[in-house]
Amino acid sequence: MASNPESHARGIDKFAAWCPLRTFYVLLTVFFIALLFHFDLAPLEETNGDAPIYVYLSKQAAESNVLAYYHQNAHDIFQRGLDKAQQDPKVHWDTHGDINANWDTHWSFMRIGHILLLGEVTRFFGTTETALVAMQWLYRIFMALGVPLCVVIGLRLVTLLRSEKPDAIWWVGYLLAAITYVASDSYRGLQGNLLSEPPAFLIFALFTVMLLIATERRSLAIGACTGCLLFVLFFIRVDTVLPGVTFSIVLLTAIVILRKFEAIPSIVTAGLVSLTFYLLYAWWFSPLVNPQTLADFSSVAKEMYPGAPAKGLFSITVAGGLLWVGACAALPMWRDPVIRFALVWLGLALLPIVMNSLNGHTVQARMAFPVVLPLLVLSGEGWSWILRSFIKQRKIYPLAVASGLVGILAFAPYSLVMQGSRNFAVNHLPPETHKYLFVSLLKTGAIGPAPQYQDSSLGLLVRPINERMNLDYSKAREIGNYLYVPERPAYLLWPSGSRLAGQIQMPISSGIRLFRYFGEEYSEHAELTKLLNKTDAEPCTTRVPTESEPVVFCSTLTPSGLEVLRKDKIPLYILGVDGYPMPDMPQVELKVLLSASPFVLYGIDE
């Protein structure tokens, strides 16, 4: 039978129309799965201890011209903060509240883009519960957009490095890879949490896609836009610029190997544009982001937050979540150009994080999020191979093994495994290896008591419970509203001691920042002087309430200080927190004013 050319043409047209449509539907499916999978999380639930710091800083950003402040005080912030941090490197948030106001200010500048973004939400909604919900949904959307962009990265790499186009099995494989990441606890730890990682994850994924498009189209204009994105990445989270530079180097190397020299100007343009913006930024805020300053900052941070190498390596593994299963399935096909590219990219992305962990830096799962991009590409290729083997060759073994591993990693009891691992290390491993396993040994010289692993989470690759704190902002709002009464200055005395053995809960400093966020009078003309306040550990009466900070937070009260407050008739409140000793203060009779577990607010019973 003779073929009909017109019929063939119509079929080709339909197929061409279906391909972009299929791409759209798959990416839209991934987006909504990523957006709604962890719908049960409330604001500040299962979050990191840094989240309330950012919430409070967003209030300062909403009330003040933060960038102008940093420009005017750059040298003072850097010098005094670094000097103090080097004098007392062991200061820690959980035990002393604020490290040092100037070092805190410098640390905040490393995430200034993230803080300004949250500040705009606070500016619009005020310091309300609605603002926290809006922040959470904004960051949910950021993460949900980032995951389908990772699928696009795989698509662009296939276009660049392979001759054949992706088929339906390839798309299903990448869909499965995306779902395994979304189902992982590492994604749960970022999705909707008010940390700098979600916006950095989105910008990093968008930068990677744009750079691949720029090289594919040989476009200098797209390359320039990509360079702007790399600077935005630096602006949001300084240390994330390194993964961006790493990917650029890997892509440039691949372009040279493939002899596609006409694509090199696009990558060079991106690098020059980002470098130009950085030089202007570094000059304007000198010396806060100068290379030597960043190196000093990293060095001091290591002393402030020491970490055990084994714990850091485990956190890196947790960051990849269930993606590791599909990625391992892709390893036998390492000669494939896409898989080889992703392996090199993953190795270079892991290198600085692993080195930091082995050198004693604290590494949490959220910090290793840049490895997700190459891992998702590898996992997508691995699941595509598994499905292709099952569908076309009827091989059930790879599918059964991969599904079994996913089930074990997802549903094994975390608490039982962690408790068993700890007991085995303490009882059977040589004492000289314990310093690589236990952070408490580095901080106090002794292995801490066994924590209470009353954790309902399932899965081996789950963040440690101290990275999944539940911060009940409604109780903090209740106390903040009680403390902050217009035109009534007051003092709040809070515990400065360490948590009692076995207690894992919200740090006091986190609660205090939420008190300040909800309770302070909202003023568009407030000054940024609160960032330069003396540390809360100094005696109460060394500071006085001001219009911008009507409540003084302190942890030391002397008998003479108490007499001064009584004489001036200034209210004194005492904060009790479950799991912490009461503040050190003169013997007085106390009465309960407000109870919102784990907080109890006391007054003096005259």
URHU-V493843 format. One record per residue. N is the residue number from 1. SS is DSSP state (A for helix, B for strand, O for the rest). PSI is psi in whole degrees, 0 to 359 (999 if undefined). Layout:
N&SS&PSI + N&SS&PSI
This chain:
1&O&134 + 2&O&139 + 3&O&153 + 4&O&109 + 5&A&323 + 6&A&322 + 7&A&318 + 8&A&318 + 9&A&318 + 10&A&322 + 11&A&319 + 12&A&319 + 13&A&319 + 14&A&319 + 15&A&318 + 16&A&324 + 17&A&327 + 18&A&325 + 19&A&306 + 20&A&326 + 21&A&319 + 22&A&317 + 23&A&314 + 24&A&314 + 25&A&319 + 26&A&314 + 27&A&323 + 28&A&321 + 29&A&315 + 30&A&318 + 31&A&311 + 32&A&326 + 33&A&315 + 34&A&327 + 35&A&324 + 36&A&356 + 37&O&317 + 38&O&50 + 39&O&342 + 40&O&348 + 41&O&132 + 42&O&165 + 43&O&134 + 44&O&24 + 45&O&137 + 46&O&51 + 47&B&175 + 48&O&155 + 49&O&344 + 50&O&342 + 51&A&312 + 52&A&334 + 53&A&313 + 54&A&324 + 55&A&314 + 56&A&319 + 57&A&332 + 58&A&328 + 59&A&317 + 60&A&321 + 61&A&326 + 62&A&331 + 63&A&347 + 64&O&161 + 65&O&86 + 66&A&316 + 67&A&320 + 68&A&321 + 69&A&313 + 70&A&323 + 71&A&318 + 72&A&332 + 73&A&19 + 74&A&310 + 75&A&319 + 76&A&317 + 77&A&313 + 78&A&308 + 79&A&310 + 80&A&322 + 81&A&316 + 82&A&319 + 83&A&313 + 84&A&318 + 85&A&323 + 86&A&331 + 87&A&325 + 88&O&73 + 89&O&350 + 90&O&3 + 91&O&140 + 92&O&146 + 93&A&313 + 94&A&331 + 95&A&339 + 96&A&7 + 97&O&261 + 98&O&134 + 99&O&289 + 100&O&132 + 101&A&320 + 102&A&320 + 103&A&322 + 104&A&318 + 105&A&319 + 106&A&317 + 107&A&319 + 108&A&325 + 109&A&334 + 110&O&348 + 111&O&30 + 112&A&323 + 113&A&319 + 114&A&317 + 115&A&318 + 116&A&325 + 117&A&312 + 118&A&327 + 119&A&325 + 120&A&325 + 121&A&316 + 122&A&321 + 123&A&323 + 124&A&316 + 125&A&350 + 126&O&181 + 127&O&77 + 128&O&170 + 129&A&325 + 130&A&323 + 131&A&318 + 132&A&319 + 133&A&319 + 134&A&319 + 135&A&315 + 136&A&315 + 137&A&326 + 138&A&316 + 139&A&333 + 140&A&314 + 141&A&320 + 142&A&310 + 143&A&320 + 144&A&330 + 145&A&327 + 146&A&325 + 147&A&310 + 148&A&332 + 149&A&327 + 150&A&324 + 151&A&320 + 152&A&324 + 153&A&314 + 154&A&318 + 155&A&317 + 156&A&324 + 157&A&322 + 158&A&317 + 159&A&322 + 160&A&321 + 161&A&349 + 162&O&159 + 163&O&327 + 164&O&154 + 165&O&154 + 166&O&140 + 167&O&185 + 168&A&323 + 169&A&321 + 170&A&316 + 171&A&319 + 172&A&321 + 173&A&315 + 174&A&327 + 175&A&317 + 176&A&319 + 177&A&316 + 178&A&320 + 179&A&320 + 180&A&325 + 181&A&315 + 182&A&326 + 183&O&351 + 184&O&153 + 185&A&333 + 186&A&321 + 187&A&321 + 188&A&326 + 189&O&346 + 190&O&329 + 191&O&107 + 192&O&353 + 193&O&144 + 194&O&57 + 195&O&172 + 196&O&347 + 197&A&317 + 198&A&309 + 199&A&325 + 200&A&322 + 201&A&315 + 202&A&313 + 203&A&322 + 204&A&316 + 205&A&318 + 206&A&320 + 207&A&316 + 208&A&315 + 209&A&314 + 210&A&323 + 211&A&322 + 212&A&320 + 213&A&319 + 214&A&319 + 215&A&326 + 216&A&320 + 217&A&357 + 218&O&44 + 219&O&121 + 220&A&326 + 221&A&314 + 222&A&324 + 223&A&320 + 224&A&319 + 225&A&322 + 226&A&321 + 227&A&323 + 228&A&320 + 229&A&323 + 230&A&322 + 231&A&321 + 232&A&322 + 233&A&317 + 234&A&320 + 235&A&324 + 236&A&316 + 237&O&104 + 238&A&312 + 239&A&349 + 240&A&351 + 241&A&333 + 242&A&313 + 243&A&326 + 244&A&317 + 245&A&320 + 246&A&313 + 247&A&321 + 248&A&319 + 249&A&317 + 250&A&316 + 251&A&318 + 252&A&318 + 253&A&317 + 254&A&321 + 255&A&319 + 256&A&317 + 257&A&320 + 258&O&356 + 259&O&34 + 260&O&64 + 261&A&337 + 262&A&347 + 263&A&348 + 264&A&318 + 265&A&329 + 266&A&317 + 267&A&318 + 268&A&319 + 269&A&316 + 270&A&316 + 271&A&318 + 272&A&319 + 273&A&313 + 274&A&321 + 275&A&321 + 276&A&313 + 277&A&320 + 278&A&316 + 279&A&319 + 280&A&318 + 281&A&314 + 282&A&324 + 283&A&317 + 284&A&325 + 285&O&24 + 286&O&136 + 287&O&25 + 288&O&328 + 289&O&22 + 290&O&151 + 291&A&317 + 292&A&324 + 293&A&316 + 294&A&323 + 295&A&318 + 296&A&319 + 297&A&315 + 298&A&320 + 299&A&315 + 300&A&323 + 301&A&325 + 302&A&320 + 303&A&325 + 304&A&321 + 305&O&74 + 306&B&150 + 307&O&152 + 308&O&132 + 309&A&316 + 310&A&321 + 311&A&321 + 312&A&317 + 313&A&323 + 314&A&321 + 315&A&322 + 316&A&319 + 317&A&318 + 318&A&324 + 319&A&324 + 320&A&340 + 321&O&219 + 322&O&356 + 323&A&335 + 324&A&330 + 325&A&307 + 326&A&324 + 327&A&319 + 328&A&326 + 329&A&337 + 330&A&345 + 331&A&319 + 332&A&342 + 333&A&33 + 334&O&343 + 335&O&342 + 336&O&136 + 337&A&323 + 338&A&315 + 339&A&321 + 340&A&317 + 341&A&312 + 342&A&324 + 343&A&316 + 344&A&316 + 345&A&315 + 346&A&317 + 347&A&316 + 348&A&328 + 349&A&324 + 350&A&329 + 351&A&304 + 352&A&327 + 353&A&317 + 354&A&318 + 355&A&317 + 356&A&317 + 357&A&314 + 358&A&334 + 359&O&3 + 360&O&8 + 361&B&150 + 362&O&126 + 363&O&119 + 364&O&162 + 365&A&321 + 366&A&330 + 367&A&339 + 368&A&19 + 369&O&335 + 370&O&339 + 371&A&346 + 372&A&322 + 373&A&304 + 374&A&328 + 375&A&321 + 376&A&325 + 377&A&312 + 378&A&317 + 379&A&319 + 380&A&318 + 381&A&322 + 382&A&314 + 383&A&327 + 384&A&318 + 385&A&318 + 386&A&314 + 387&A&320 + 388&A&321 + 389&A&322 + 390&A&316 + 391&A&316 + 392&A&330 + 393&A&1 + 394&O&33 + 395&O&110 + 396&O&341 + 397&A&309 + 398&A&320 + 399&A&319 + 400&A&317 + 401&A&313 + 402&A&317 + 403&A&321 + 404&A&317 + 405&A&318 + 406&A&317 + 407&A&317 + 408&A&312 + 409&A&329 + 410&A&332 + 411&A&358 + 412&O&142 + 413&B&113 + 414&A&311 + 415&A&319 + 416&A&317 + 417&A&316 + 418&A&318 + 419&A&317 + 420&A&320 + 421&A&318 + 422&A&314 + 423&A&321 + 424&A&317 + 425&A&318 + 426&A&320 + 427&A&338 + 428&A&336 + 429&O&151 + 430&O&144 + 431&A&329 + 432&A&343 + 433&A&349 + 434&A&330 + 435&A&341 + 436&A&353 + 437&O&329 + 438&O&120 + 439&A&324 + 440&A&329 + 441&A&324 + 442&A&327 + 443&A&321 + 444&A&352 + 445&O&4 + 446&O&151 + 447&O&128 + 448&O&164 + 449&O&157 + 450&O&125 + 451&O&160 + 452&O&102 + 453&O&67 + 454&O&75 + 455&O&122 + 456&O&355 + 457&O&143 + 458&B&151 + 459&O&139 + 460&O&326 + 461&O&69 + 462&O&141 + 463&O&145 + 464&O&152 + 465&A&333 + 466&A&352 + 467&A&7 + 468&O&53 + 469&B&145 + 470&O&112 + 471&O&108 + 472&O&95 + 473&A&335 + 474&A&324 + 475&A&322 + 476&A&323 + 477&A&321 + 478&A&316 + 479&A&320 + 480&A&318 + 481&A&329 + 482&A&320 + 483&A&317 + 484&O&99 + 485&B&130 + 486&O&133 + 487&O&27 + 488&B&99 + 489&O&155 + 490&B&166 + 491&B&141 + 492&B&121 + 493&B&124 + 494&B&157 + 495&O&137 + 496&O&356 + 497&O&172 + 498&O&161 + 499&B&149 + 500&O&158 + 501&O&135 + 502&O&357 + 503&O&128 + 504&O&104 + 505&O&191 + 506&O&128 + 507&O&149 + 508&A&321 + 509&A&327 + 510&A&316 + 511&A&319 + 512&A&321 + 513&A&326 + 514&A&326 + 515&A&312 + 516&A&323 + 517&A&313 + 518&A&328 + 519&A&333 + 520&O&147 + 521&O&126 + 522&O&123 + 523&O&128 + 524&O&352 + 525&O&13 + 526&O&146 + 527&O&164 + 528&A&21 + 529&A&337 + 530&A&337 + 531&A&342 + 532&A&12 + 533&O&154 + 534&O&162 + 535&O&147 + 536&O&349 + 537&O&351 + 538&O&158 + 539&B&145 + 540&A&314 + 541&A&1 + 542&A&348 + 543&O&156 + 544&O&149 + 545&O&146 + 546&O&174 + 547&O&323 + 548&O&339 + 549&O&79 + 550&O&341 + 551&B&124 + 552&B&125 + 553&B&126 + 554&B&165 + 555&O&6 + 556&B&124 + 557&O&122 + 558&O&162 + 559&A&320 + 560&A&323 + 561&A&321 + 562&A&321 + 563&A&322 + 564&A&315 + 565&A&320 + 566&A&319 + 567&A&318 + 568&A&359 + 569&O&45 + 570&O&127 + 571&B&140 + 572&B&126 + 573&B&145 + 574&B&128 + 575&B&121 + 576&B&140 + 577&B&131 + 578&O&132 + 579&O&359 + 580&B&149 + 581&O&157 + 582&O&154 + 583&O&152 + 584&B&115 + 585&O&167 + 586&O&156 + 587&O&115 + 588&O&161 + 589&O&132 + 590&B&152 + 591&B&145 + 592&B&124 + 593&B&323 + 594&B&135 + 595&B&120 + 596&B&84 + 597&O&133 + 598&O&12 + 599&B&144 + 600&B&127 + 601&B&122 + 602&B&156 + 603&B&167 + 604&B&127 + 605&O&97 + 606&O&999
